[in-house]
């Protein structure tokens, strides 16, 4: 059973299953009851993940508007900064440069979050690679 629980990629789910497994070990006395309890716990975790996937199966119009807004704002601020720093076609005061730079940094962070959400974050890819490598080593 521990192999099944160790293969989960989501740290929150894995931690919940770990705590749930310890509780099952304390509550049930026979090996069959423990195994049945752990199987039910695993089924509940899988069902919970499936419901979360269903919830985000379709994007709402608000998500699309936010993504578009942050993309356009980032593009506009980047063009403004390029015109000042590279092409030197506009003049800005120091406080304006600081203001535009801080807003651009915040929008870049939000845009990065939106891109990670829409296309998958890099961390999940790293976890999958490590898990695949670990699985191959465990099977040997």
Helices and strands as residue ranges (DSSP letters): H 2-6, H 11-27, H 31-55, H 61-85, H 94-119, H 122-139
